[in-house]
Amino acid sequence: MPAAQATLLVIDDNPSVVAALEVLFSLHDYRTLRAQSPEEGLALLAREPVDLVVQDMNFTKDTTSGEEGEALFRAIRAAHPDLPVILLTAWTHLEAAVDLVKAGAADYLAKPWDDRKLLATVANLLELGQANRAMAECARRDQRQRSQLERGFDLRGLVWADPAMERVLCLATQVARADVPVLVTGPNGSGKEKIAEILQANSSVKDGPFVTLNCGALPSELIEAELFGAEAGAYTGAGKAREGKFEAADGGTLFLDEIGNLPMEGQVKLLRVLETGRFSRLGSNREIQVKVRVVSATNADLPAMIREGRFREDLYYRLNLIEIRIPPLAERPRDILPLARHFLAPGKTLSEGAAQALQRHAWPGHVRELKNVIQRACLLGAGSEIQVGDLGLSVPLPAPVAAEPELDRASIERALASAGGVVAQAASELGLSRQALYRRMERLGIARP
């Protein structure tokens, strides 16, 4: 499908200028709208979709101050913040044009203009505008997706902003109502238990119990009793019968954290429960029937453990019918500041330097480390604003900022000639920003080639 024809609006009180531009643009398949006054131009913009504006700086006869053009530009920018605007100006208005470029104008061209340079500038700006519109549409789509998630599901107060975490949530909410085991993987401190809570809160057993067991927090000889319960005297110290986690979670969800630490004996029994829903307490032959949704989590490499004979392959596939991987915090950088602000104590804020330091940190401890850093800073920071020093992070020193190169008149003129008068390209070749090159040209009194 051919690309849509771009529409350009020319605002100039000189009919010959408008006619010349209209012919030039039509030869390159641009649709051109014309306006002879600022009022007419603004009215057209209110009625018609326009991709780029070319505007004069003066409209009243014998007026050369450029004030009318500046007022028009600012009115366009107020109503259409992302619309690229090219200024047509006499060299006597260079300073005013440069000021407007600093205020957001896309570029300026001197009258009489060079057709080749004008067309190159228009093409570049239209391509940039198309990219910006695509980015804006992505942002709107992300916001719609976020709104749908927040309206349609119980997210247990989860704070997120990064698309990587949004993908995790989309998968979690999609499988939440399915009566299947889910394996949540990711590094320690990344938020695996929060995802398990979201799975429970949006499941068909959301009104049932949510029971957790950290398989790495107990001696191996006690894990089976924790999972399945034990009769009195089943092991040393078992003075009375006790209920296991599976019994406690009947009609709800059992979250097994650090599942890779489950000993082989426990793995065998867990596999049978997943297959049949039946088990026996330690020290008993009586079978108990339960209906439990199992969500497990690990930061271990279970396939490697299977190869080493430390984890049962059949259990792995039972647990891993659906896998939800949580990325490390470093892989979802847009989550860092929203989470940090969420963890701040009331009345505390982040300084700009502290926010930058948080974003530069590698976060080997992930969300848990971030929470600890912010809570410690709130306790130890003297003022209401958290400073870099309050965070206690080993922040790498920023790279030294290179000074702008010293360039003579001849170097700038050669670069402009090589770039065909396209200032952005010349600035890139010279190692300058476009605004810096404008300043050099203004200071040296350099006209474009």
N, C-alpha and C positions, 0 to 999 in steps of 0.2 A: 504494500500500500504506500503511495507517495506521501511525503511529509506534507503537513498542512501549510498553506501559503501564509507567510508572515505578513502582518499588517504594521505599516510604519505611519506615524502621524508627523507631518511637517507643520510647524507653527511659525509663520513668517509673514510680515506684512508686505513683502516685496513679491509681486506676482511672478516676476521673471525668475527669482530664486526658487519659488515653489514649483514652477513649471520645469525648471532644469532638474531639480531633484526628483520630480515625479517621473520624468523620462528616464533618468539614470536608474532609478529603482525598478521601474517596469521592465527594463531590459534584463534585469536579474531576477525576475519573477517575484518581486515584492509588490504587495498591494499597498497603495499610498492614499492616505487621507490628508486633506489640506485644511488649514485654518489660518486666517489672517490676523487674528488677535488672541490675546491670552484668554479672554472670555469664551470665544468660539472654540478654542482648543480644549479648555476644561469641560465645556459642554459636550464636545465630541467624546472625550474620555469617559464621561459619565454614561454615554449611550452605547459606545462601541468597544469591543475588545481590541486592545492595541498591544503590540509586542515591544515597540520601541518608539521613542519620541526624539525628533530632531527639532530644536527650538532656537529662535533668534534671541539676542540679548536686548534689542531695542525695538519698539513698535511705534512710538510717536515720532513724527517728522522732526528732524533736527535735534533729536535726543540721543546722546551718546554715553550716558552714565552707566548703562547696564542695569539700572535698578529695576526696570520693568521685567527684564529677563530673570533677575534674581527672584523677584516676587512670584513670577510664573513657576520657576523651578520649585520653589518651596511649597507652592500650592499643589503641584503635581506630586511632590514627595510626600506631602501630608495625606493625600487621598490614595496614592498608589506607591507604597514604600519600596516595592521591589521592581518597579518599572524602570528600565534603563533609559537615561536621558543624555543625549549628545548636544552640547552647546555650540552654536555657530557664533563666532565673535570676531571682531577686528582685533588686531594685536594691541591696540590701545586699551582693550578690556582684558588683557591677559591676567592681571592680578585678580580681578573679580572672578574670572573663569576658574583660576586655580583654587580660589577660596571655595567655589561651589563644588569642585571636584573633591576637595577635602570634606565637604558636607554631604557627599554621596552621589554627585553627578558621575556618569560613567566615563565621559571623556569630553574634550572640547576640540574644535577645529576652527582654523582661521579662514576667513573669507578673503579671497576666493579659495575654495578648497581643492584638494587634489582628489579626483574621483577614485583612484586606486586606494588611497589611504582611507577614504570615507567608507568604501565598500568593505575593506578589510576590517575596519572597526565595527561596522554594522554586523558582519558575519560572526565575528568573535563574541559580540554582546548577545546576539540571538542564541548562539550555542550555549553561552553561559546561562542565559535566562531559561533555556529549556532544561538544563541540568538543575537549576535552582527550583524550577517548578516540580521536577520529578522528586527532588528531595523533600519539598514541602508536601507533596502528595503522600510520600512514604511516612512523613511525620503525622499527617492526618490519619492515615490508615493505622499507624501504631496507636494513636490516641483512641480511635474507634475500637480497636481490638482490646485495649486496656479497659475502656468503659464497659465493653461487653463482659469481660472477665469479672470486673468489680460488681456489676449489676447481677450477673447470673450465678455467681458462686461465692461461697464463704471462703475467703482467703486467709482467715485467721490473723488478720492485721499485718500480713507480710508487706514489707517495704521493698520496692524494687523500681527500677527505671530502665534497666538495660534490656535490649531485645533478647539477649541470650537467656536471661531469667524468664522473660515472657514466654519463650518457647518451652521452657521447663513447665511453667504453669499451664500452658495450653495442653500439653500432654497429660499432666497430672489430673486436670479437671475432666479431660476426655475419658480417662480410664477409671476415674474414681468410682463410678457406679457399677463397673464390671466386677463380678465376684471371682477375681483371679488374684494370685499372689503377685506382688510388685517388689522389685529390687531397686532400691535407691542407692546410687553410687556417687562418690565424690570425696574430696579430701576432708579430714577432720576440721570441724568448725565452719563448714560451708552452708549448713542449714538443712541437713537431711531430715532431722526430726520435724522441722517445720513443714516440710513437704509431706511427711507421713500424717501430720495433723490435718493438712488440707485434704489428703485422700480420705481420711476418716470423716471429716466434716461434710464432704459432698458425696458420701457413699450411701448405699441403701441401708446401712446399719449405723447411720450417723447418731441415732439416739441411744445406741448401745455403748458399752464401756470402751475406753481407749487405754490399753495397758501397755507399758513399756518395760523392756528388759535389756540392759546392756550386757551382752554376752562376754565382754572383756573385763567386766568389773568384779567378777566372782571367781573363786577357785573352781577348777574344772570339776571337782567332786561334788560341788553344790549346784552346778548349772542344771542338771537333770531334775533335781528336786525343785528348783525355781520354776522350771518349765512345766513339769508334770505333777508336782506335789509329792508328798510322802506321808506314809502311815507312821504312827508312833513307833519308835524303835527301829525305823528303817536304816538309820545310820547314827553314828555317835552324836549325841546332842539332840536328837529328834525326840523330845519328851512327849510330844503330842502330834496328832495328825495336822497336816497343813495343806492348804489349797495351792495349787500351782497357777502359773500365769495363764495357761490355756483355759482352766476352769474360770478364772476371774474374767477372762476376755470373752466368754461365751456370749454370742449375740452381738459382738462388736469387733474391734480390731486389736490385734497383738502386734506391736512394733518391736522387732528384734534388731537392736543396734549391734554393730560390730559382730555380724553373723560369722565372719571368718574365724573368730576365736572359739566357736562352738566345738567341743571335743568330738571325736569320732562316734563315741557311744551316743551322745546327744544328737548327732547328725542322723544316725540310723533311726532313732525314735521320732525325730522331727519329720523325716521323710514319710514315715508310716502315718503320722497324724495328717500330713498334707494330702495323702492319698485317700485316707478312710475317715478322717475326723474322729478317730478313736485312739485312746491311749490308756495306760494304767499308771496309777501312782507308784512311786518306789515302795517296795515292800507289800504290794497288793497284786492280786490276780484279777481283780474286778475291773472291767473295762468301762470307761466313761466316754460318752458320746458328746461332742461339742460342735458348734457351728461358729468358726472363727475366720475372719479375714486376716491373713498374715502379710504384713509389710516388713521387709527386712532391709538393712542398710549396711554398707561396708565401705571402707577406704582401701581395702586390700585388693590385690590382683587375684581374684578367685580362679581364673583359668590357669595362672601359674601355680597356684596351690594345688589344683587338680593334677597338673603334670607332676608335681612333687609328692603326690599321694597324701596330701594333708586336708583335702576337701573332696567330698563325694561328687562325682560328675552328675549322677542322677538327681541329687539334691539341688545342685546348681541350676539345672534346667527346670526343676519344679519351682524354685524361687524366682527364676528369671523369665517368667512368661512375659512380663513387661519390665523393661529396665528404664529408669529415669536417671539420667546423669546430670548432676549439678556441677556447673563449671566452677573452677577456682575463682575467687574474688578478682584476681588480676585479669581474668578473661571477661569480666563484666564491669568495666571501669565506670560505667554510668550509674552503677549502684552505690559507689563509694560515698559520695557526698550525701545523697538522701539517707543512707543508713547512718552516717556519722551524725547528721542533724537529728535523726530520730533518737539516737542514744544520748544526746546532750541533756544535761540537767536543766530544769526550768530556769529561765533567766540567763542562760549561757548561749553565746553565739561563737561562730568560727571567724577568725580573721582571714583576710584574703591569703596571707602567707601560710596559715595553718591549712586552709583548704587545698592550696597547691602542694604542700608537703604530703597531705593525705593521698592525693592523686598520684604523686611520684613514688610512693612507697610500694614495695613488692607484695606485701601482705601474705607472708608464708603461713600465718595462722588464720587467714581468711576472715569471715565475719566475726568469729569469736575474738580474734586478736583486735579487730577494729573496735568492737564493743569495749574491750578492756582498756584500750588506749584512750578512748573518749571518756570513759568513766574515771580513769585515773587523772586525766587532764582536768576534768571538772572538779575533782577533789583538791588538786594541788595548784591549779591556776589561781592567781591572786585576784584578777579582775573578772568582769562579766564576759569579756571576749577572750577566747582561747587563742594563745599565741603559739608560734612554731615550737618554742622552747618547752611549752607545757606538755607537748605530745610525747616527748622522750623518744622520738624516732631518729635513727641514724640516716639522715637525709643526704643523698649524694650532692656534692657541690654542683651548682649549675655550670654548664660549659661557658667559658668566657665569651662575651658578645663581641663579635668582630666589628671593628670600627668601619664606617662607610668608607670605601676607597676614595682617595683623592684623585679626581679626574679633571683634566684640562678641557678646554673648549673643543679642541680638535678631536679628542677621544669621543666626546658626546656626539658631535656632529657626524663622525664616522659611524657610530652605532645607530643613530637615527636613520642615516642613509641606507645602511645595511638592512634595517628592519622595515624599509619602505615607509618610514614615518609613523609606524605603529609604536606608540610610546611604551606600552606594556612589554612588547618584545624587546625593545632597545634597553629598557630598564633591567630586564632579566639578564641580557647579555653583559651588562655592566655590573651586575651584582648589586643593584639598587632596587628599592621599592619604587612603584610608579610615582608616588607622592614625592619621594626623595629626588627623583629625576626632574620632576616639575620644578622643585625648588632650585636645583642647579641651573636649569634652563632659564628660570626667571632671574636668578642672580647674575648669570653671565650674559643675559640678553640674547639668548639663542632662539632663533625662529626655526620652525620645522623645515626639513629639506623641501 
